[in-house]
Each structure stands twice: as structure tokens, then as C-alpha cells.
Amino acid sequence: MFKQSKFIILFLVVVLAVGLLSGCGKKQEIDGADTSQEETGTGDKAKEEIKIGTLGPLTGDVASYGVSTKNGVEIAVDEFNKGGGMNGRPIRLISEDTRGEQTETANAASKLIERDKVTAIVGGVISSETMTAGPITNDAKVVMISSSSTAVGVPEIGDYVFRNCLSDEVQAVQLAEFAVEELGLEKFAIMFTNNDYGLSLRDAFEKRAKELAEVTGIETYNDGEKDFRTQLTKLKGKNPDALYIAGYYTEAAKIAQQAKDQGLDVVILGADGFYSPILLELGREAVEGAVFTAGFFTDDPAENAQKFVKAYKDKFNDEPDMFAAQAYDAAMILLTAIENAGGVGGEAHQKEMLKIKNYPGVTGSTSFTPIGDVIKDIIILKVENGKFIKVR
């Protein structure tokens, strides 16, 4: 037993000595500047994934918006990775559920930045999320781009916060100009839903319409309201050419129906809240000829738009909506800027975002102002023969 123990001890000493010598040899190679993998970008480092995140409501009352946004980003990541990723480095998507709540949003932003170490974030989906997460991502110098937050003040949060959707104000102004300059309308009545969305649309449309033509009357209503005859009777007495409805498709369809029943012969105008097949189902002939703004058109014949629609249908067995399309563009813009920055985030990424000019997205040509707000023309759709068509 004693001899066997001595042998074992001697064997362990020899093994340890060999290990130490081997370690010294490796250290000498490093000290001798054997860093070819780091310099050339080959090896394991080149294969490291680049993480980007999404934050938005995947459950809760407005989950449909968040799910569509996440789906749009997934299509972009799939496409980018199929094209070879970032010089061979794959993109990994990490999505966090905010449930549309501010506390959850703050936690999601912090997790993506501190634990997951994402390079950039697509979000928030609704404006309150972006207002909450924006200061967190901005302080961390992580670029965040919202594809659907239309509230005033989003781009002013900080240098690292961008937006890829037109504000309510821009939508209303561009439609007022189109209605006067292209449709030849001169006298406008306005009905608006009594919430932030309706108020901002009304204010912007009223201001621009008064500069170009005449606003004859304004009436309000609440979401869920069904009887609009009192408001319409007042507006009919003002003899408008058009009725701008600042609200959503369900009420808009009913307003159009009741206006037709009362003999109020006007062109129906609206914003992106109109864009749903339900407008056609409920409004029928009463919404024929209606004109409204939108961020995306599923039947847009453009090659890139139809390629996106097909990819979305193949992956999710459903048609993409405006939220999905704008998120897809936002993600592709982020990835393009990261690639131009050499695969890094932070200040280099932020500077490359500002350099984006006329990006050919599925939601239109996209550029950014010096504060990160989007520059693009809004899409204008019309109801013709019971279908949506693109008029601009």
C-alpha cells in the first residue's frame, strides 16, 4: 500500500508539472501578440451572435399590437440571417412582454440592456411605453426605435430614441392638404373621438384645413357610442363638402351610415384608425369613396411589399397589418445601421441611424430628422367598389 501511494504521488507531481509548462507556453503565445483571430475577425468571435430586443404588449388589452410588432421584427431577423447575418454573425431576437404597463415596460427595458446585453431595441409599441423606456435606453446609449408611437415628444426623449411612424399631426396635415389640393374640397366638418388620438388628429386637421379652406363645424363623440344623429344634424346645417372623422373604424362606419340616412352628402375622410375590413363590412355603400391615411397597404403592388406579405403569411398564416409592416422596416433599418457601424452599438450605431436616407421600406421611403423623427410620405387609401385601393 505504501509503495502504491508513493507512485500515485509521484504521478500527480509529473502531471502538475506538465500542466504548468503547457500554461506557460500558452501565455507566451499571447504575450507574443498571437492575436490573429481578433485582428482578422475569424474564429469564434466572428460567429458571436448580435442581440436585438423588442418590448411591447404580448398579453393584455392591446396585445394584438405587440404581437404584430414582434412578428414583423421576426420576419426581418429571419431575412437578415438568411442573407448571412452580420458578416457571418447571426442576429438573435429577445422579446419582452410589457402588458402595456409602465412598470413592466421599465423592467423589460432594464432587462434587455443589463442582462441580455442587446445592441438595439424595437419598441415601445404604444406611446406610453416609449415614454417610459426611452429615458432608460437613452441613458444606456442603446438605440431604440418605435414603429408605432405617434405621440408628440417621442423623438425629443433623447439622441438614442427614434421613430418609424408618422405622428397623428403629420397624418392629419397631409390629408387636409390632399383633400384640398387633389380632391378640390373646400368646406370641412369634423367629428372626433374624445381621447388623445381623436384630439390630436382634430387639432392638426382643423388648423391646416382652416389655413387652406374652411371648417364649418366640429362635434365630438365617445368610443362605443352608437347614435350620432344629433351631431350629424348640427353639421348638416353647415353644408360641408367633407366630413373628417378622427376616430376608429367601428364608429366611423356607423357615422357614415347615419350621415347617408340623413341625406348628408359628403366625402368621408379619416386616419389610420379606419384601416380594417370591418369598416367595409359595417359601412358598406356608406363608406364608398372614403379617403384616409395609413402606414401600410397590404395590397401594395410594390415588389418589396409583396415579398414581405408573402413571408408573413408563410410564417404566421395571416396577413400583416400596419404594426407588423412598420416594425419590419424599423428592424431592417436598425440592422442596416448596425452593419454600417461595423457590428457595434452605442454612439457609432446612433450616428449611422441618422445617416439613413431614403431607405426603401415596405411602408415607404424613410429618412430621419436630426432628432430621430421619421421623414416619409403617408400612404393614402380609398374605398372603391367595396375594396381598399392606394391613391398615394
Secondary structure per residue as TSV (DSSP state, phi and psi in degrees):
chain	resnum	aa	ss	phi	psi
A	1	M	-	360.0	-42.0
A	2	F	H	-64.2	-44.9
A	3	K	H	-62.5	-39.7
A	4	Q	H	-64.7	-37.9
A	5	S	H	-66.2	-41.2
A	6	K	H	-61.6	-40.3
A	7	F	H	-62.6	-42.6
A	8	I	H	-63.9	-43.6
A	9	I	H	-61.9	-44.8
A	10	L	H	-61.7	-41.1
A	11	F	H	-61.5	-43.8
A	12	L	H	-63.8	-38.1
A	13	V	H	-62.1	-44.3
A	14	V	H	-62.7	-44.8
A	15	V	H	-60.1	-43.8
A	16	L	H	-63.2	-41.2
A	17	A	H	-63.5	-42.9
A	18	V	H	-61.8	-41.8
A	19	G	H	-61.8	-41.5
A	20	L	H	-65.2	-41.9
A	21	L	H	-63.7	-41.4
A	22	S	H	-62.7	-41.3
A	23	G	H	-63.3	-41.6
A	24	C	H	-61.4	-39.4
A	25	G	H	-62.5	-40.8
A	26	K	H	-67.0	-39.6
A	27	K	H	-65.4	-37.3
A	28	Q	H	-62.5	-38.4
A	29	E	H	-62.5	-41.5
A	30	I	H	-67.6	-46.8
A	31	D	H	-62.5	-25.4
A	32	G	T	-85.2	14.2
A	33	A	T	67.0	39.3
A	34	D	-	-84.1	75.3
A	35	T	-	-120.1	36.5
A	36	S	H	-62.1	-35.5
A	37	Q	H	-63.3	-44.2
A	38	E	H	-67.2	-38.7
A	39	E	H	-73.1	-37.0
A	40	T	H	-91.6	-13.6
A	41	G	T	77.3	15.3
A	42	T	-	-96.9	177.3
A	43	G	S	82.1	-158.2
A	44	D	T	-62.1	-36.5
A	45	K	G	-61.2	-39.9
A	46	A	G	-66.2	-22.6
A	47	K	G	-94.2	-0.9
A	48	E	-	-63.8	137.9
A	49	E	-	-74.6	152.1
A	50	I	E	-106.9	125.1
A	51	K	E	-97.9	133.6
A	52	I	E	-127.6	157.3
A	53	G	E	-124.2	163.2
A	54	T	E	-127.2	146.1
A	55	L	E	-134.2	132.7
A	56	G	E	177.3	173.0
A	57	P	-	-76.6	111.0
A	58	L	S	-101.0	-12.4
A	59	T	S	-136.8	165.1
A	60	G	S	101.8	-170.6
A	61	D	T	-64.8	-31.8
A	62	V	T	-114.6	31.2
A	63	A	H	-61.6	-31.2
A	64	S	H	-59.6	-35.9
A	65	Y	H	-66.4	-44.6
A	66	G	H	-68.6	-38.9
A	67	V	H	-65.2	-43.3
A	68	S	H	-61.3	-40.5
A	69	T	H	-62.8	-48.7
A	70	K	H	-59.4	-42.7
A	71	N	H	-61.6	-42.5
A	72	G	H	-61.5	-40.3
A	73	V	H	-67.2	-38.1
A	74	E	H	-60.4	-40.7
A	75	I	H	-61.1	-42.3
A	76	A	H	-63.3	-44.7
A	77	V	H	-64.6	-43.0
A	78	D	H	-56.9	-47.7
A	79	E	H	-63.5	-42.6
A	80	F	H	-65.9	-42.6
A	81	N	H	-68.4	-36.6
A	82	K	H	-64.1	-26.9
A	83	G	T	-84.7	7.8
A	84	G	T	107.9	-1.1
A	85	G	T	69.5	-151.2
A	86	M	B	-96.6	86.1
A	87	N	T	53.7	45.1
A	88	G	T	92.4	-11.6
A	89	R	B	-91.4	123.2
A	90	P	-	-73.2	152.9
A	91	I	E	-94.5	132.5
A	92	R	E	-115.9	129.9
A	93	L	E	-101.2	130.2
A	94	I	E	-121.2	120.2
A	95	S	E	-113.0	136.2
A	96	E	E	-118.4	138.6
A	97	D	E	-91.0	121.1
A	98	T	-	-95.3	-15.5
A	99	R	T	57.6	14.6
A	100	G	T	74.6	15.0
A	101	E	-	-109.2	144.0
A	102	Q	H	-66.7	-42.0
A	103	T	H	-63.1	-44.8
A	104	E	H	-63.3	-35.0
A	105	T	H	-65.2	-45.6
A	106	A	H	-61.4	-42.6
A	107	N	H	-64.6	-40.9
A	108	A	H	-63.8	-43.7
A	109	A	H	-63.3	-44.1
A	110	S	H	-63.9	-41.5
A	111	K	I	-63.4	-46.9
A	112	L	I	-59.3	-38.1
A	113	I	I	-80.5	-50.3
A	114	E	I	-83.6	-41.5
A	115	R	I	-92.9	-47.0
A	116	D	S	-84.0	-18.4
A	117	K	-	58.4	46.0
A	118	V	-	-70.2	152.9
A	119	T	S	-84.0	-30.3
A	120	A	E	-160.0	166.0
A	121	I	E	-135.7	136.6
A	122	V	E	-97.9	117.8
A	123	G	-	156.2	179.5
A	124	G	-	-71.6	176.7
A	125	V	S	-86.2	-51.8
A	126	I	S	-98.5	156.4
A	127	S	H	-59.5	-38.6
A	128	S	H	-63.3	-33.5
A	129	E	H	-64.9	-44.2
A	130	T	H	-65.8	-38.9
A	131	M	H	-64.7	-30.8
A	132	T	H	-81.3	-47.6
A	133	A	H	-78.1	-28.7
A	134	G	H	-52.8	-52.4
A	135	P	H	-60.7	-32.1
A	136	I	H	-68.3	-48.8
A	137	T	H	-68.5	-35.2
A	138	N	H	-65.8	-43.1
A	139	D	H	-63.5	-32.1
A	140	A	T	-84.8	-3.2
A	141	K	T	58.2	43.2
A	142	V	-	-111.4	122.0
A	143	V	E	-65.0	130.7
A	144	M	E	-126.4	133.0
A	145	I	E	-124.9	124.4
A	146	S	E	-91.4	133.6
A	147	S	S	-98.2	1.0
A	148	S	S	-152.1	6.8
A	149	S	-	-86.5	108.0
A	150	T	-	-95.4	-1.6
A	151	A	S	-66.5	151.0
A	152	V	T	-63.6	137.8
A	153	G	T	98.1	-7.2
A	154	V	S	-59.8	-51.6
A	155	P	G	-66.8	-21.4
A	156	E	G	-79.5	-3.4
A	157	I	G	-57.9	-42.3
A	158	G	-	174.5	171.3
A	159	D	T	-62.7	-24.6
A	160	Y	T	-97.7	7.0
A	161	V	E	-109.3	123.9
A	162	F	E	-121.8	167.1
A	163	R	E	-139.5	136.5
A	164	N	-	-118.2	40.2
A	165	C	S	-147.6	147.7
A	166	L	-	-78.1	141.0
A	167	S	-	-67.6	164.3
A	168	D	H	-56.9	-38.6
A	169	E	H	-63.7	-43.7
A	170	V	H	-65.3	-42.0
A	171	Q	H	-56.7	-49.1
A	172	A	H	-66.8	-40.7
A	173	V	H	-64.7	-45.9
A	174	Q	H	-66.2	-34.6
A	175	L	H	-71.5	-38.5
A	176	A	H	-59.7	-43.0
A	177	E	H	-65.0	-43.2
A	178	F	H	-62.9	-42.2
A	179	A	H	-63.4	-38.2
A	180	V	H	-80.4	-49.6
A	181	E	H	-79.0	-33.6
A	182	E	T	-103.1	-35.4
A	183	L	T	-95.9	-13.7
A	184	G	-	72.6	22.7
A	185	L	-	-80.5	147.3
A	186	E	-	-127.5	-24.7
A	187	K	E	-128.6	120.3
A	188	F	E	-116.2	138.3
A	189	A	E	-108.9	152.6
A	190	I	E	-129.5	133.9
A	191	M	E	-124.1	134.5
A	192	F	E	-137.4	144.6
A	193	T	E	-75.4	141.3
A	194	N	S	-83.8	67.2
A	195	N	S	-145.6	-179.0
A	196	D	H	-59.0	-40.1
A	197	Y	H	-61.6	-52.7
A	198	G	H	-64.0	-40.1
A	199	L	H	-64.9	-44.3
A	200	S	H	-68.2	-38.4
A	201	L	H	-64.4	-45.6
A	202	R	H	-59.7	-48.4
A	203	D	H	-58.5	-46.3
A	204	A	H	-69.9	-42.7
A	205	F	H	-65.7	-44.3
A	206	E	H	-59.5	-46.2
A	207	K	H	-61.1	-47.9
A	208	R	H	-71.8	-38.9
A	209	A	H	-63.7	-37.1
A	210	K	H	-67.6	-30.7
A	211	E	H	-71.4	-31.6
A	212	L	H	-101.6	-27.5
A	213	A	S	-151.4	-133.7
A	214	E	E	-135.8	138.8
A	215	V	E	-109.0	116.7
A	216	T	E	-92.0	-23.1
A	217	G	E	-172.1	152.7
A	218	I	E	-135.8	131.8
A	219	E	E	-133.6	153.9
A	220	T	E	-117.3	166.1
A	221	Y	E	-155.7	172.2
A	222	N	-	-112.1	148.4
A	223	D	T	-57.6	136.2
A	224	G	T	92.9	-11.3
A	225	E	-	-67.0	147.5
A	226	K	-	-120.4	-23.4
A	227	D	-	-113.0	113.0
A	228	F	-	-115.3	14.9
A	229	R	H	-64.8	-36.2
A	230	T	H	-62.4	-48.6
A	231	Q	H	-63.6	-41.5
A	232	L	H	-67.8	-34.3
A	233	T	H	-62.1	-42.1
A	234	K	H	-63.5	-43.2
A	235	L	H	-70.9	-33.5
A	236	K	H	-60.5	-35.4
A	237	G	T	-67.4	-11.6
A	238	K	T	-93.4	-5.9
A	239	N	-	55.8	54.1
A	240	P	-	-76.9	158.1
A	241	D	S	-85.6	-29.4
A	242	A	E	-143.1	154.5
A	243	L	E	-122.9	113.4
A	244	Y	E	-90.3	118.2
A	245	I	E	-105.6	110.1
A	246	A	E	-93.3	83.3
A	247	G	S	-173.3	-159.2
A	248	Y	-	-104.0	167.2
A	249	Y	H	-61.8	-35.8
A	250	T	H	-63.9	-52.3
A	251	E	H	-67.9	-37.1
A	252	A	H	-60.8	-42.1
A	253	A	H	-63.6	-41.3
A	254	K	H	-68.9	-38.6
A	255	I	H	-62.0	-44.0
A	256	A	H	-62.0	-42.7
A	257	Q	H	-61.5	-47.1
A	258	Q	H	-70.6	-31.9
A	259	A	H	-64.0	-42.4
A	260	K	H	-64.1	-41.0
A	261	D	H	-63.0	-31.5
A	262	Q	T	-89.0	2.3
A	263	G	T	76.4	21.6
A	264	L	-	-86.1	98.1
A	265	D	-	-89.3	94.7
A	266	V	-	-137.0	159.6
A	267	V	E	-82.1	127.7
A	268	I	E	-85.6	128.2
A	269	L	E	-121.2	152.2
A	270	G	E	-163.3	-171.0
A	271	A	-	-118.7	-164.7
A	272	D	G	-66.3	-13.9
A	273	G	G	-66.2	-13.1
A	274	F	G	-78.0	-23.4
A	275	Y	-	-76.2	88.6
A	276	S	S	-161.1	145.2
A	277	P	H	-58.9	-21.6
A	278	I	H	-64.2	-31.7
A	279	L	H	-57.7	-43.0
A	280	L	H	-71.6	-40.1
A	281	E	H	-65.6	-42.6
A	282	L	H	-83.4	-39.7
A	283	G	H	-83.2	-32.2
A	284	R	G	48.2	-129.0
A	285	E	G	-66.7	-19.8
A	286	A	G	-69.0	-24.7
A	287	V	G	-100.6	4.2
A	288	E	T	-60.2	128.2
A	289	G	T	89.0	-2.9
A	290	A	-	-63.0	142.2
A	291	V	E	-124.5	133.3
A	292	F	E	-153.5	162.6
A	293	T	E	-89.1	153.0
A	294	A	E	-154.7	160.7
A	295	G	S	-94.4	-12.6
A	296	F	-	-161.8	151.1
A	297	F	-	-129.9	114.8
A	298	T	T	-57.5	-35.3
A	299	D	T	-92.8	15.0
A	300	D	-	-57.1	123.9
A	301	P	-	-74.4	-6.5
A	302	A	-	-55.9	139.6
A	303	E	H	-58.6	-44.2
A	304	N	H	-67.5	-34.8
A	305	A	H	-65.5	-44.4
A	306	Q	H	-70.9	-30.7
A	307	K	H	-63.9	-42.3
A	308	F	H	-65.2	-45.2
A	309	V	H	-58.4	-44.3
A	310	K	H	-63.0	-45.5
A	311	A	H	-61.3	-38.7
A	312	Y	H	-67.5	-46.3
A	313	K	H	-62.0	-41.5
A	314	D	H	-63.4	-37.5
A	315	K	H	-84.6	-38.6
A	316	F	H	-117.0	-0.3
A	317	N	S	54.3	41.8
A	318	D	S	-157.3	162.5
A	319	E	-	-85.4	140.3
A	320	P	-	-72.9	146.7
A	321	D	-	-104.1	-173.0
A	322	M	H	-60.8	-38.5
A	323	F	H	-63.0	-43.0
A	324	A	H	-65.6	-44.2
A	325	A	H	-65.8	-44.0
A	326	Q	H	-68.0	-33.4
A	327	A	H	-69.8	-38.2
A	328	Y	H	-58.8	-49.1
A	329	D	H	-62.1	-42.0
A	330	A	H	-60.1	-43.7
A	331	A	H	-66.4	-42.1
A	332	M	H	-65.2	-36.3
A	333	I	H	-66.1	-44.3
A	334	L	H	-56.7	-48.7
A	335	L	H	-66.9	-36.9
A	336	T	H	-62.1	-43.8
A	337	A	H	-67.5	-38.6
A	338	I	H	-62.9	-43.0
A	339	E	H	-61.7	-42.6
A	340	N	H	-66.5	-23.8
A	341	A	T	-88.9	6.4
A	342	G	T	81.5	22.8
A	343	G	S	85.4	12.5
A	344	V	-	-115.6	161.9
A	345	G	-	-102.1	-147.5
A	346	G	H	67.5	-144.8
A	347	E	H	-62.3	-39.2
A	348	A	H	-62.2	-41.1
A	349	H	H	-65.8	-43.8
A	350	Q	H	-60.4	-40.4
A	351	K	H	-66.8	-38.1
A	352	E	H	-69.6	-31.5
A	353	M	H	-60.5	-44.0
A	354	L	H	-67.2	-20.6
A	355	K	T	-82.8	-9.8
A	356	I	-	-61.6	122.6
A	357	K	-	-132.2	126.9
A	358	N	S	52.4	44.2
A	359	Y	E	-63.9	126.9
A	360	P	E	-81.7	73.9
A	361	G	E	-83.0	168.9
A	362	V	T	-72.6	-15.2
A	363	T	T	-102.8	12.7
A	364	G	E	116.3	169.1
A	365	S	E	-66.8	130.4
A	366	T	E	-125.4	132.5
A	367	S	E	-136.6	176.0
A	368	F	E	-129.1	148.4
A	369	T	-	-77.4	170.2
A	370	P	T	-60.1	-19.2
A	371	I	T	-101.6	7.2
A	372	G	S	91.1	11.4
A	373	D	-	-85.9	152.4
A	374	V	E	-77.4	148.2
A	375	I	E	-121.1	111.7
A	376	K	-	-164.3	157.8
A	377	D	-	-83.7	138.9
A	378	I	-	-74.4	148.7
A	379	I	E	-81.5	138.4
A	380	I	E	-118.1	125.1
A	381	L	E	-112.9	159.1
A	382	K	E	-138.6	146.8
A	383	V	E	-88.8	118.9
A	384	E	E	-138.0	123.1
A	385	N	T	54.3	40.4
A	386	G	T	73.8	15.2
A	387	K	E	-134.6	160.5
A	388	F	E	-85.5	132.5
A	389	I	E	-128.8	156.1
A	390	K	E	-92.4	125.6
A	391	V	-	-108.2	-14.1
A	392	R	-	-160.1	360.0
